[in-house]
Amino acid sequence: MQPRNMSMSGVVDLAAVKAAGEAKVKAEQARAESARQGGGGAVAPASLVIDVDEAGFETDVLQRSTEVPVVIDFWAEWCEPCKQLGPLLERLAAEYNGRFVLAKVDVDANQMLMQQFGIQGIPAVFAVVAGQALPLFQGAAPESQIRETLDQLIQVGEERFGLTGIVVDPDAAVAGAEDAVPAEVPAGPYDALLETAAAALDANDFDGAVQAYRSVLADDPGNTEAKLGLAQADLLGRVAGLDPQQVRKDAAENPADPAAQMTAADLDLVGGHVEDAFGRLVETVRRNFGDDRDAVRVRLLELFEVIGPEDPRVTAARTALARVLF
């Protein structure tokens, strides 16, 4: 799924609700208490990514957010886009080294939290800063956009709430970790190719990613990870280098032109306007016939792959498409 809201506009409302001065005082108190209890409050690298449930939410998220921004990843085992986004967020949590903490919430096991945050589709990513929640984005997204969002979040945390992050001790161990024996997970037959594809996607080498994902699908046409990755790589490759203003102008001037509308729909989706992208293509299918109609229909199905079949917006758009076609 592509990002629904990659902006940080919600932080302005957050600051209005929670006075910055009060939040800074709480942050300083939390740091002082942590220093008294733990010799400076240094944590192990493994503590930067935590599994959170409803019972531990207040302590693990709300209280912790007075020291450091907490990014919440709402996910589920059956959600294929989650399997793309989750490892990326975990890697970034380690790389940012204490400037934010990643809390992972399994929505199947924590339905109440899902309802409280108003989650409509997953993956969905929120942040909690000084006890206040705000949405970041919904769906998988290019790493560059996620980094930009995290940088803005961290900047707001520092400037408005005095959150300077937590100290990470690379030599520290999580309690009990020294007794744990890591399970050895056997490598899958396509793991190397999928890793190559993911690395190419992160590096904006969309052609390389497409080639790697297609290599997997040539041997395993039903590989869901490769299908999702290919759809994302194709989409990002198509929008790279486009002039958004010109694309919007062309689409407005040529409402029945399949090429203009498909290009605009790609931009809609990457920009997080999922319903707009789907609605645009359904309407274009309605306006066209023959090969043009089929090309738009196929593009719409490709965008469904990017979002994921479980998303309610895909379900609604499939119904709308069926009405137009039949």
N, C-alpha and C positions, 0 to 999 in steps of 0.2 A: 504494500500500500504506500502510496505516495503521501508526502506531508500535507496535512490539512491546514496547519497554521505554523509557519516557521518564523513568525514575527515575535517580538517581545513586547507587543503593545499592552498585553495584560499586566505587565509590571507597573505601568503607570497607575492603573486602578489599584493594584496591590499597595503601592506606596500611599495612596490616598486613604485606604482603609486602615493600614497599619503605619502609624507615624514612625518615620525613620529614627527619630531620637529614641523612642521607646525600644525599638528593635535593637539599636546599638547597645543600649544599656543591658538588655537581656543577653546579647552575644558576649559582652565583656564579662558578665556574671557567670555565664556558662563556661567560658575559657578559664576563668579564675578557679571555678569549682573543679574543672577537669585537671588543672595543674596541681591542686591540692591533693586530689585523689590518685593521680597517675603519673606524677613526676613530669609534667609538661604535656601529658595527653597524647603522646605519640602512639600511633596505631600501626598494626601490621598491614602490608599491602593487601592481603586477603580481605581485610575489613572494609575495603573500599567498595566491594560488591556484596550485598547482603540480600537474603531472601526474607521477605516481610509478609506477615499474616495479620489478620484483624486484631488478634490479641496483643501483638507487639507493635502495632502501628504507632501508638502514642510515644512510646520510648524510642523505637528505632527510627522513626521519621520525624514526628513533630518536635520532640526534644532535641534530636540531633540537628534539626534545621536551624537552631539558634546558634550553632557553631559553624555550619557549612551548608551550602545549598544541597538539597537532596533531590536527585532526579529519579522519578518513579517510572519503571517500565512495566506496563500492564501487558501480560502475555498469556498464552495457553499452549499446551503441548501440541494441539492439533493445528495450530496457526502457522502455516508455512512462512509468511512474511516475518513473523516473530523470530524464526530461526535465522533469518538474515540480519535482522536489526539487533537482536540480543547480544551476539558475540561482538559486534561493532561497538556497542555502548560499553561493554565490559572492557574492551581493549582501550577505549578512550578514558574510562575511569582510571585505569592503571597509568596511562600516559599523563593525565592531568595531575596525578600524584597528590591527591588530597584537596584539590580545589573544588571538587564535588564528590558526593557519595552516590552510588547507584543502588537503588532499592528495587528488587524485582518482585512483582506481585502476580501470582497465578490466579487469573480471574475465575477459573473453575472452582478453586478452593476458597475464594474470597469474594463471593457475590455481593456482599454488603458494601465492601470498598468500591467495587465496580459501580454500584448504584450511586453511592455517595459522590463519586467523581463524575457521574453522568456519562460513563463510557458507552459509546454507541458501536464502536468497532475497534478491533485490535490488529496490530500493536498500537497502543496509545501511550504517549509520554507526557508526564506532568512534572512540575517541580514544586517543592515546598521550600519557601525561604522565610525564615523567622516566624514559622508557624502558619504562614499563609500559602495557599495553593494557587497555582496558575497553570494553564495548559501550555505546552510547548509545541507539540505536533502530533499528528496521527499518521501512522503508516511508516514504512521504510522510506529512507530518503538518502540522497547522495551524501557521502561523508563530509564534503565541504560545507554543505548547508547545516548539517548537524553540528559541526565544529563552530560555525558562526553563531548558531543559537546558544551553544554552551558558553562561548566567550561573552556573549551579551548577558547571559544569566549570571555568570561569575562577576562581571563588571557591576551589574546592578546590586548583587549581594555585597560587594565591597563598598560601593559608593553610598548606597542608601541604608544599608543595614550593618555595616561594619564587619561583615563576614569575610575573614581572610583565609578560611580553609583550616585544615587540620594537618598536623605534622605526621609524616609517614616515616617509620623506621624500617628500612629494608631488611634489617636483621631480626626484627621482631617476629614472633610466631603467634598465631591465634591459639588460644588455650585449647589443649587437646590435639592440636594439629600434628605435634611430633609423634603421636601414637598412631596416627592414621596412615594406612597404606593405600596409596592411590591405586584405583582399579585400572587395569590396562585395557583400553578400549581398542578392539581390533579395527584396523583401517578398512574402510569400505573400498570397493573396486574403483570408484571414481573420485575418491577424496583428493588425490593430487590434482586432477583436472579442475575440480570445483574450487580448490584453493587458488589455483592459477587464475581462474576466471574471476574470483572475488577480488584478488589482488589487482587484476587489470581494471576491474570496475572502480575500485578505490582510487586508482591512479588516473581515472578518466580515459583509459585506453578502451573505449567502447568496442572497437573492432576486435581487439584481442579477446575481450570478454565474450563477445558474441561467438567467435570461433571456438573458444574453449567450451562454452555451454552447448553449442551444436555438436561438438565431438562427443559429449556425454550422451546427448539425446539420440545420436546416430546408433548407439549401442543399446540405450535404455530409454525408449521414447516416453515412458511413463514417469521418469525421474522428476518429482515435483520441484526439488530445489533447482534443477537445471532449467525447468520450464519457467519458473518465476524469475530466475536470474536472467534468462534470455529476454523475457518480456521487458524487464527493467533496463537491460543494456541497450536493447533496440530503441526504447523510448528516449533514454538519455542521449543516445547517439543522434537521434533525429532532431532534438531540440538544441543541441550544441551549436553555438554560433549564430542562432537565429536572432533577428531584430524583432523583439516583441511588439513594438509599436507598428511596424510594417505588417506583421502577421495579423494583428488585430484589425488594422485598416483594410487589408485584403479580405478578411473574413466578413467584415461589415459591408463591404461593397459588393461581395459576391456570395450571398447567403445560400445559393444552391450549388456552389462550386465544391465538389468533393475534396479536391486537394487543399483548397484554402481552409475548409472547415476541419479537415483532419489535422492539419498543422496547428490550427488554433486550439483544437481539443487536446493535442499533446501538451501545449503550453498550459492550458487550463489544469490538466492533471498534475503536471510538475509543480505548478503554483499552488496546489492544494485545493483547487476548485473542482472536486470530483463530480458533484452533481451537474455542474455546468458543462463539463467535458462530455459526460454521458448524454445529457439532454441535447447538446449540440449535435452529436452524431446520430441520435435517434431521429431528430428532426431532419437531418440531411438524408438519412435512409428514406424517410417519408417523401422527400422531394425528388428523389432520383429513381431510375429504373435500370435494369440490365446490369452490365459490368460495373458501372459507377456505383450502383446501390450495393452490389456484392462487395466491392472494395471497401466501402465505408462500414459495412456490417463486419467484415473481417477485422478491420482496425478496432472497432468497438469491442469485439471479443478479445483482442490482444490487450486492450486496456483493462478488461475484466480480469485477465491473468495478473496484471500488475497489482491490482487492488486485492484480489483474493476472492474466491467464490463464496466464502462465509459472510462477507461484508453485506449488511442490509442494503447499502446503496447499489451494489451489484444486483441483488435480487430484484430491487425495484426497477432498475434499468432493463434487466432481462424481460420483465413483464411488459414494460413499455415498448421494447423492441418487438416482442411477439405480437402486440396489438397492431403495430405498424405493418409487420410482414404478413400477418394472416387476418 
